[in-house]
Amino acid sequence: MPDKNLRSLGTQELIQLLEMAPVPLFVKDTQGHVIYVNQSWRQSMAPALGGTSAATASDVLSKQQLDYFHERDIEAFSSGNALTLEDVVRGNGQENARHTLTTLVPLFDAVGQPAFIVGSTVDITEQHQLQQQNAAERSLLEMLASDVPLQSIMSEFILRYETIFPGILGSVLLMDEEGQHLMQGASPSLPTAYSEAIHGMPIGPQVGSCGTAAYTAREVLVSDIANDPRWADYKTLALSHGLRACWSVPIRSTKGKVIGTFANYYRVARMPSDSELQAARRSAYLLSLAIENDLNDRQIQQDRQAIEEAGRYRQAILDSMVDGLVTLDLNGRIHTYNNAACRMMGRDPNATRPQTLNELLGTQMPVNAAGHLTLLGTVDSIEGSTVEVNGRHANGALRPISVSASRIPHTEQDTFVVTLRDITQQRQDEEEIRRLAFYDPLTGLPNRRLLMDRVRQAMVNSARLSQHGALMFLDLDHFKLLNDTLGHDVGDELLQQVAYRLRSCVREGDSVARLGGDEFVVLLEGLSESPKEAANQAEVVAHKILDALALPYSLRGHGYNSTPSIGIVVFMEDQETMDDLLKKADVAMYQAKAAGRNTARFFDPVMQAAVTTHAELAKEIRLGLQRHEFVLHYQVQIDSQGRCTGAEALVRWNHRVRGLVSPAHFIPLAEETGMILPLGEWVLESACQQLVEWSRNPMTAHWTLAVNVSASQLAQPEFVSSVSKVLQRSGAPAAQLKLELTESMLVNDVEDIIVKMMAIKELGVSFSLDDFGTGYSSLSYLKRLPLSQLKIDQSFVRDVLTDPSDAVIARTVVALGHSLGLTVIAEGVETVEQRNALAAMQCDAFQGYFFGRPAPADALILSAGTQNLNL
């Protein structure tokens, strides 16, 4: 009896069930109108018929086609039973028809009157084409075994090929004996004048599709003859005959030599589909057998001493085939076979010959009541028959074997030719395609597509079982800096190790996926019914992940520490969409970053507002550059005699709404978003222009200008040329430009930094090492760096009078700098006592609020000219 709960479902709920069905479904009324198609129909059938996933049935099918289908509806209503029909369907505007398999189920109302037609439709075009192609291939092999002339084999095969793929015009060109020209082989449907014109065409790198394919021994797929440079000398000829596309596959001998080309012409510009390209490749292989057989037959006629009889030579050709070829009777007793049939199953061709097909394949083929092989009993003289069996290799392994059989005509007794093809690689390729479709190729984790499917199922299960689930969004902290400094190959290795550790942190039923970049998602299912307990369970897993990912990594010989930021959202009801869950987890992850990174945070609506503000500010940095809202302020630098020697350029953002924004608010964000590169380039350009302005004033002509350089800028391969171009464009004096690097930038890839610094020094630019004493760089590298100045960090200057340790560090930096021939400048000097203490240590220069706050260039000049700095 029907489920009462199902009967109680409303219309919307029934539609939702239909939407989730994995097969294409439609519903029609008694007038033949399509009143509903489900999501699977929209996503598969609509595009197949030339429409989009948003198209309706009337958008993709003509009225005549719909009327024809309505007649089928009436037939189904009349019979009162389900009908399964194979149709040829052509979508609106489509040149080629599609083959479909449709099942119609008539539904009647309470009084027995027709009510609806419910149907399903599957596109079987490629299956139909594959069946036809297999038949064509068997026909070619039969003709090859029956000594049919090569011209007839090629023409017959091309005509059948064109029937399988409507719109394609096939052509075979044969290489001449010198291997320099292509001669006409067979092109039954191409214009005769065109075929005659290309007869004897030379091969070369720019000789259309076929000449280029024969020359390079590679496939040449030209989608538009009119605009492809390889057709420059032949496009007028082709276009005059209405030919717009040409896909050419080289035909190779068993030794790999190009002996011709198989071309598919098309009268409209287009690229081949995967099935068309695979069909062309297989056809080229089969044509190579016929061509090579013909070439060798002619060679036999020229040199009878080389091969004494044609039968032995034919067997040699058959033995060189990749596919096994066997002739046998209805009972499966073998008459002849080629070496490939034995090699495929791991048998020695010279050992005791197998007597039956079962013995050869190591399996039992089905038989009918008469004891005849079922496969052979169903063979049609034209189409043949194909089955797939698991053959047992001599080493005991099972291999999928495609067994195709066809009847050999003109024989007294029933004799069949069976083709054996090892499809292990094909099955592996199919599995690889599935893996690429649903798994991340770098880490082997599920990708976004598979994750979305699992999240959808988890939401359904959670609501059905009243158990919570949790979605975790992980982002690796400072991953971009790792890529910029050590390279993307090292970053990829970190991602692989992170994926391995994440798998070890979750249960077997949970999922770990990679969305892209350094973003991972962990899906936990079957958590507690209690929201609080479910959150606690998720938090335990999150801390397990934090601990696992915090352990040191070894990356190409580099020790590296990485931490994640984790956002968590707990769910049970299936009212939210998957996108909503991911967005909430993403918001929580940014909250974790804001909390100092290397931590986990649960979603809170307040986070959304903060993230929105963060995103808006990131957009406005780019707009700020376009609107010229960024300005440079300058902080004066004073020597030990109280003279102004220059300044440090400091960027400020004069936001049109927020006013003057501190660098502390936008520099870290610019680093995260990559906007630090165009911003840094603007700062360098503006600083050089200021140097030019100062050079025109006698009071400031000798001033130097220090510009900070970020790690991201220095990591760019073109950084040296960028500095050179800025100097050339501006005309700034290179000797008065000073680039400031921070000590922390020297942690990674010091050798590359030294090379770039040396090149920039050759331009006349000097370097200052900022924040010295706060990093972890080796002193052995310090002596190799082309520096001219060390800068004592303000953290040591602040307490130089009260903290003996800071005083010792400051004194040591001065002594170290002087011993290396460098000048030393102290930043953050705010009092005369600090200045005097540093001067007593022989510090060469000073910078800080005591001498002046950062100010625009005009104010800086005025200050330097009016106040007495002789201290």
N, C-alpha and C positions, 0 to 999 in steps of 0.2 A: 504493500500500500504506500502511496506517496507520503512523504514526511509532512506532518501537519505544520511544522514550523516553516517549511519551505512554502507551503500554500499561503502562509500568513504574510509572506514578504510583500512589501509594497512595490510599486512600479520602479521607483528610484533604486531600490535595493536589488531588484532583478536586473536592471540595466548595469548596475555595478558588478554583479556576478558575470554578466556577459562581457563586460569590459575586461575582466581579469582572465577570461578564457584564452588559452595560448594558441588557438586556431582561429583563422579568419572566419567570422560569422556575419550573416546578414538576415534581416527580417523584411518580408514584402507583404503588402496587402493583396486582396483578391483582384485588384486592378493592375497588378504588376509593378506598383510603385515601391521603390526601395525606401522603407521608412526608418531603417536603422542599420548601421554597420559598426562593428566593435573596433577596439583599438588595434588588434592584430590585423584586421582587414585594412584599416587605414595605413598601417605602417608597412604592409607587405604587398597587398594587391594594388592599392592606388598608385604607388611609385612604379610597379611593374607595368601598369597600363598607361604610363606617361604622365601621371598626375603627381600631386604632392600628398603628404600625409594629412593635409587638411581638405583634400578633395572629396566630393561626394560621388556616388555611383553615376549620377547623371553628368557630372563633370568629365568623367573619363570614358563613358560609354555612349555611343550614338543612340538615337531613338530607334533606329532599325534593329540595333543589337538588343536593346531593352525589350522591344516588341517580340523579337525571336525568343528571348528568355521567358517572356510572359506565356508564350505557347507551351513551353516546358512546364511552367507552373500549372497551367490548365490540365496538362497531361497527368501531373502528380495528384491534383485534386480528383481527377477522374478515376485514377487507379486506387486512390486512398492509401497508397504505400510510398515509402521513401524511394527516390530515384537517384542513381549515381550515373553521371554523364560526363563524357570527355568532350570538351568544346575547343574550338579555335576562335580566339577572341582578339579583336584589334581595337586598341584604345583610340580615343579621339586624337587625331594628328599623328598617330604612330604609323610608321612605314611597314613594320613587320608585326605579324600576329603572334600572340602568346597561346600556348596550350594550357588548358586548365582542367582540373578534375573537380566537379561540383556535385554535392549531395543535397537533394531537396527533400524536406520533410513537411508534408501537408498537415495543418492543424485545423480542427473543426470546432465550432462553438457547441453549446449545450444541446442544441436541437439538430446537430449534425450538418450544419451549413458550413461551407468553407470560410475560414477566418484568416489564417496567415500561412505564409510559407517561411519556414526557418531553414536556412541553408549554410553550408560551409564551402569555401572555394580554396583550392591549393594550386599554385602556379607550378606546372610540371614541364615547362618549356625546356629547361636544361636537361631533365631526365629524358624527354622525348628526343632532343638533339643527340644525347649520348647514345641512345639506342640506335638511332639512324647512323651515327658515326661508326659504331661498332659493326653494323651491317656493311657499311661501305668498306671498312678495313678488311672484313672477312672476304668480301667480294674481290678486293685487290689481291689478297693472298691466294684465293682460288684461281684467279686469272694468272697469277705468277706461277702457280704450280701447273697450269694447263698450257704454258708456252704461248699465251696471247701476246701479240706484238706490243711493244712498249707504247707506241702512239695511242693504241686503243685502250691500254690500261690507264694511261694518264688522263685521256679525254673522258673515259667512263667515270673514273674516280672524281674528277673535277666536277662533272655534271651532278653526281650524287652529292658532292660536298656543297654545291651551290643550292641544292634543294633543301639541305639541312639548315643552311644559314642564308635565308633570302636576302637579296640585295648585294651579296658578295659576288664578284667576278674573279674566278680563279685563273691562275697562270703559272705554268712551269717553264722556266728557262734552263737550258743545259749548258754547262761549261764546255768550251771547245778543247781540243787536245792540247793546245799550248797554254791553256789556263789564263787567257787574256781577254776573251770575249764570251758573251752569252748569246746562245743561239735559241731560236724558237723551239719549244718542246710541245706544249699543248696549251691552248687558251680558247676553248670552244665558244665562250660567250663574249670575249673582248672584241671590239671593233676590228675587222680584218686589217684595215689601213694602219691602225695603231700597232698591231702585232707585227706587221711587215716592217714598220718604221723602226722598231726597237730590235729587230733581228740583227745579230752581230754587234750589238752595242758593247763598248769596252767596259771593263770593270775599273773602279777607282773610288777615291774617298768622297767624290761629289757627283756621282753618276746615278741620280735617282735612288729609289729604295733598293732595287735588285742589284744594280751595279755596285752600290756601296756595301750591301750585305755580303755579296760574293767576295769583295775585296777585303773586308774586315773580318769575315767569317762570324759576324754577329747579326742578331736580329735588328732590323731597321723599321721602326714603326712611325710612319709619317701620317699625322692626322689631317694635315692641310697642305696639299701639294702647292697651292698658290703662294704660301708664305714660308716654305722650308728651303733653306739655302742649298740643300743637297739636290733639289729639283730645279735649280736656277736655269740650267741649259735644256731641260726637258719639259718644264711646266706648260709652255705654250702648246706643245704637242698633246700632253695629257688633258689639259683643260679644254682644248678644242674638241675632244671626244667625250667630254662630260665626266672625266675622272677626277675626283677631288681628294681621295685618300688612298694610300697604298701601304700595306704591312707586308714586309718580305722576311721570310725565314730561310737561312741558308740550308741547303740539302747537303749533308756530309756523307762520305763513304764510311765503311766500317773502320777505316784507318784515320778518320777525322778530316780527310781532304774534302774541300768544297767541290761538289760535282754539279751544282745547279742551285736554283732558288725556287721557292714556292711562295707566290705572291697572292694577296687578297686585295683587290681593288674595290673601292666603294664610290658611289656617285655623290655622296655628301661628305663633308669634313667630319671625321670622328675617329676616336681611338678604339681598339678592340676591347671587349670585355674579357674577364679572366677565362671564361669558358671558350670564347673564340680563339684566344691566344694559345691555350692548351691544345685545342683542336688543331690549330695550324702547326704546332710543333709535332704532334703525333702524326699528322698527315705527311709532314716533311720526312719524318723517319721512315714511314711506310713507302713513300715514293722513292726514298734512297735505295730500298731493297730492289724495287723494280728497275730503277736506273742502273744500279750497280750490276744487277743480274744481266741487263742488256749489254752493258759495257763489257762484262766478262764473257758473255756469249759471243760477242764480236771478236774478243781477244782469242777465244777458243778457235774461231774460224780462221784467224790469222796464224795461229801457232798451235797446230794439233798435237805437237810433241809435248807442250806444257800440260795439257789436260786431254786425256785420251777419249773421254766420253762426257757428254753433256750432263748425264745423270749424276756422275760423281761431282761435277762442278756445282750443280744445283744443290746437292747435299752440303757442299762446303759453304755455299751462301746461307743455306738454312741453318747450318751449325754456327754461323757467325751471328745469327740473330740473338737479340736479347731475350725475346720471347721463345718459349718452348713450342715446338710444332710436332704433333703426333697424328698419325693416321690409324684408324681402327674400325672394327665392325660394330654391329649393334650390341654385342655382348661385352664390349670393352676390351676385346683382344687386340693387342697392338700389332700393326703391320710394320710401320716405320716410325722413327722419331729422330730429332736432331740432337746434337750434343747439348744445346741449351736446356732441353728438357731434363737431361741428367744433371747438369751443373746446378740447375735451380734447386733440385732436391738433394744435392750433395752426393750424387752417385758418380762413379767412375764410368765414363762412356765406353771404356774398353773392357769393363768387367761383365759378368753375366747379365744379359739384357733382361729387363723386366718384361713379363709376358702380358700383363694387363694394366689398364689405367689405374686400378686400385693399388696394384703393387708399386707402380711408379710414384704415385702420390702418397702412399703410406696411409690411406684412409679408405673407408667403404663408401662408394658412391651409391645412391639410392637406385633400386631396380624395380621394374613393374612385374606383373604376374607372370609374364613370359620370360622373365630373367634378363630382359634388355635394360640397358642403362636408361633411367628416366630422362636424363638430359638429352639423349639422342632421340628418344621417342617423341619429344616435343619440338624437334628441330624443324623449322620452316625452311623451305628451299631457298628463300630470298633473305629473310631476316636473320636466321640462325637462332641460337639459344645460348644464354650465359648464366652461370651460377658461380657463387663464391664458396670455396671450401677451405678448411684448415688442413693443409698438407703437412705431413711430418717429415722434416729434414732428416738426413742421415745421422746428424748429431743429436736427434731426439727432439729438437725444438719445433714448435708448431708455427707455420707461416701461412698468412692468408694468400690464397691462390685464386685468381680469376680464371675460370674454365669456360672458354667459348667454343661452341661446336657448330659446324655447318656441313651440309651434305655435299659430297663431291659428285657433280653431275656426270652423266655419260659413263657410268660404270655398271657392270652386270649385276654385282651384288651391292647391297647397301654399304657404302664406305663413307667415312666421315673424317674431316680434318678438325683437330682440336688444337686450339691455341691456349697455351698456359702462360699466364703473366703473374709474376711475383709482385703483389701490390703492397708489400710490407712498407716500402718507402712512401707510397701513396697514403696509407693509413697513418704513418708517422707525420707526413705533411699535414694531413687533416687535423691530427692532434696538435701539431705546432700552430696551425691557424687558430684553433680553439684557444690555445695557450696565449697567443698574441692578442686575441680578442678580449680575453678576460683576465690576463695576468700581466703584471709589470715586468718587462724584459730584464731590467737591471737587478731587481731584488727577488723576483719570483713570487711576490705577494699578489693577491687579488688587486685589480685596478679599480678605478671608479665605477665602471660598468657593473662588474661583479659585486662590488660593495653595495651599490644601490639595490641590486636584487636581494642581497642578504639582509640589508636593513629593512626592505619592504616585508620580507618574510618574518623577520624578527618582530616587527611591529604587529603583524597579524597574530603571531604566536603569543606575544606578550598580552594582547587584549583577550585572546581566547583562553589562555591558561591563568590569567590574572597574576602574572609574574612580571616584575620590572626588568627592564634592560637598561644598558648604559652605553652611551657613545662618547668616546674620548678622541679629541683632536690634538695631535702632537706636532710641534714645530721645533726643530733643532735650533738652539740659540747660537747666533753668530755664524751660521753656516755659510753665508755669503762671503764673509771675510776669509774663511778657509778656502773657498773656491778661488777668490781673487789672489790669495797669497801663494797657495801650494798647487793650484790647478784643479780643473774639473775631474781629472782621473783620480786624484786623491779624494776629492769629495764623493765620487761614486763609490770608492772603497768604503768610506765611512758609512754611506747609506746602506751598503750590503751588510756590514757588521751590525748596524742598528736593527735592520730587519731580522737578522738571526737572533739577536737578544730579545726583541719584542716577542717573537714566537715562543721563546722559552718562559715568558712571563704570564701566558694566558692558558686557559684550559683547552682541551681538544675541540670542544664545541664552539669556542669563541673564534672571532675573526680578526686578523690584522691585515690592513690594506695600505697601499701607498697611493695617494692622490696625485703626486707629482712633486718635483723639487725635493724639499726636505719635510714635506707634510705627510704624516701618517695618521691612520684612523684605527682605533681598536673598538670592536663591537663586542660587548658582553651580554650574554643571554642567560635566562633562567635565574635571575636574582630574586631576592626575597619579595613577598607580597607587601611587606611594610616599606614605605618610602625611605624611612630613616635607616633601616637595616640595609636596604639596597644601596643607599648612598655610602654607608660604611663599607660594604663589600667592594664597591667601585673604588673607594679611596684606598683600600688595602692594595688592590691591583695597581693603582696609580703610583703608590709609594714603592711597590716592587719594581715598576718600570723605571722610576727615578733612580733607584739604587743601581739597577742593572746598567742603565745608560750612562751613569756617572763614572763607572769604572774606566781606567785608562784604555786608549786604543793605540794600536801600532799600525801606522799607515805609511807604507812604502819606506820603512826605516825611520819615520818620524813618530815620536811620541805625541799623543794628542788627547786632550780632555774635552768632552762635549757634554752638554746638559740639554734636556728638553723643557719646554713649557707645555703644560697639559691643560686643556679645557674639557670639562666633563658635563654632560647633560644626562639626567636619568629620565626614563620614559616608561609608560605602560599603556596608556590609551592610544588608539591609532587615529586620533582626530588630527594630529599634527602631520604635516607633510615631511617627507625625508629632507627636503631642502631646509625646512624650518629647523629640524634637529641639527643639521650640519652647521647652519648659521649660528645657532645658540652655542654649540660646542666651540665654534671659531671665536665667538665673542668672549667666551670663558677663557680660551687660550690667551687672547690678548690681555685679559685681566691678569693672568698668571705672569705674563711678561712684564706688565706694569708693576707687579708685586716683587720684582727683582729676578725673574727667571728661575729656572731649576726648581719649579714648584708646580702644584696643580690647583686649579680653581673650578668650583662648580658654577654653572650659569646663574646669573642674577640680572634681572632686567636693567638695573642701573648700569651694568657694564655696557649695554648697547649704546647708551647715550655717549659714554666715554669713547667707545670705538668709533662712533659716527664722527665725533669731533676730531679724533685722530686722523680719520680718513679725509675729512674736509681740509685739514691743515696740510696734509700731504699733497692734495690737489692744488692748494693755493701756493705752495712753493713754486711749482711750475708756472702758475699764472703770475706770481710775483716777479719771476725773471722776465717774463714777456712784458710786464707792465713797468719794468725798470724801478721796482720798489726797493731793491737792495742797494745799500750805500756802503761806502768804506769810511770808517773812522780811524784815526791814527793816534797811537800813544808814543809820546816822545821818548827817545833813548839818549842818555847823557853820559859823557865820558868822565874820567876821574878828575878832570880839571873844571867840570861844570859846563862844558860846551855841548851843545846839541849836535849829535852826529847823524841823526836820522830818526826813524820811527818804525813801529810795527803796524801793519795794516790789519784791521779787525773788521769783519763784516757785520753789518746790522741790517735788520729788516724793518723798513718803515711801512708797516702794513696800513692799508688805507682805512681799515676799520679798527683793528686792534692797537694801532699806534706802533711805537718802537718795540719790536719783539726781541727779547734777549736771544743770543746765539744758543744758550743752553736749551731753549725750547725747540729750535728748528734744525740745528746741526745734527743731533742724533737721528732725527727723522729723515733728514736728507741722506745720511749714511745708509739707513735702512732701505730707502726707496730708490737709491742709485742717483738721486738728484744732486748728490755731492759733486759728481763729475762736471755737469754744466755749470754749477755754482762755483766750483773751484776754478774752472776755466775763466769765468767772468771776473773773479777776484784777481787772478793773475793779469788778465788783460787790463783791468782798471788800474791796478797798481803800477803797471808799466807806463800807462798814460800819465799817471801822477808824477812818476819819475821824470818824464819828459817835461812836464810843467815846472817842476822844481829846477830842472837844469837851466831854465831861462832866467832864474832869479839868482843873482850873485850870492845872496845870503843862504840859499838852500841848494845851490848847485852841487855841493859836495855831500849832501845827505844820502844815506843808504836807506833802503826800504825792505823790511823783513815781511815775508808772506808765508803763511802756514800752508803746508801741503798734507793732504789726507793720505791714509794708507791705500784707499781705493784709487786715487790718482796715481800714486807711485807704482801701483801694480799694473797699470795700463801699458801694453807694449809700445804704444805710440807716445808715451809721456815726454820723452826726450825731444822728439820732433815737434811736439806741441809747444814746449817752452821755446824752442828755436824760432818757430813761426811767429809766436807772440812778440818776441824781441825784434824780429825783422819788420813786422807790421807796424809796431809802435815806434821803433827807432830809439827805444829806451837804452841807456847805458848799462850794459850787462854787468859791469864791475860793481855797480851800485845796487844790484838786485840780490837779495839774500833769501834763500828758501829755508824755512824752519821745519825740521823733522822731529817727531817725538821719539823717545828712546824705545817705546813699546813697538814701534814699527819695525825694529830690527830683530824681532823674535824669529820671524820666518823668512826664508829665502834671502839671506843676507848677501849672497854672492850676486844675485840679480840686482839688488839695490846698489851695491858697490859699482857694478858696471854702468848703471844709469847715472849715478852721481858723477863718475869720472867723465862721462860724455857731456854732462851739463857743465861741469867745471871747465871743460875745453871751450865752452861758449863764453867763459868769463864770469859766470854766476858763482857765488859762494854759498856755503851751507852753514847753518847753525843747528846744533842739537838741543832741542827744547826739552824742558822737564827733566834735565839730567839728574840722575840719582834716584828716580822713582821706578825705573824699569828693571829688566833682568838681562840686559845684553852683556855679552862677554867683552872684557877689556881687550882681548886679543883682536876682536873685530874693530874696536874703537880706533886703534892705531892705523888700521887700513882704510878707514873712511876719510875721504877728502874734505874734512871739516876745516872751518876757519874760526869757529866760535862754539863755546859751551854755554848753556844757559842754566843757572841755578834755579831750581823750581821754587815757587813762592811758598810752598809748604815748609821749606827749610828757612826761608828768609823771615817768615812770620814770627818764629820763636827763637831767632838767632841770638837775642839778648838774654833770653830766660832759660833756654834749654841747651845745656852743654853739648848734647848729642848733635843737635842741629848746627851748632857753631862748629863742631869738629867736621861735620859733613861738608859745610860750606867752605871751610878752610881747605879741606882735602880736594874738593872740586877745583878750587882756584889753583892749587899746587899741581894737580894732575893736568889741568888745561895748559898751564905755562910750560910744564915739562914736555908736552906734546907740541909746543909752538902755537897754541891756540889762545885767543883772547877769551875772557870770561865775563859774562854779563849776568846780573842778578835781576830777577823780575819780582814784582810784588813789594817793592820798597815803599813804605808808607810814612816813615818818620825819619828825621834827621839822624837820630841815634842809630837806626838800622843802617843808614847810608854810611855813617862814620865807621861803624863796626866793620862793614864789608870793605870799606876803603882801606882800613887798617890791615885787612887780610890781603891787600894788593888786588882786589877786584877791579877790573878794567872799566866796566860800564854798568849803568843802572837804568831801571825802568820801573815805574809804579806810580801810584796816586800822589806821592810826595812831589813828583815832578810834573804831574799833569794827568788828568783823566783822558780817555780816548775822546777825540773830538774831530769834527770835519777838518779838511785840509786848511781852509782859510783861517780858522780859529787857531790851529796849531802854529801856523807861521806868525800870526799876531802875537801869540804867547811867547814864542821863541824870540821874537824881536823886542818885546817890552820888558820881560822879567829878567832879573839878574840871576844867572845860574852859576856864577863863579863862587863855588862853595869852598 
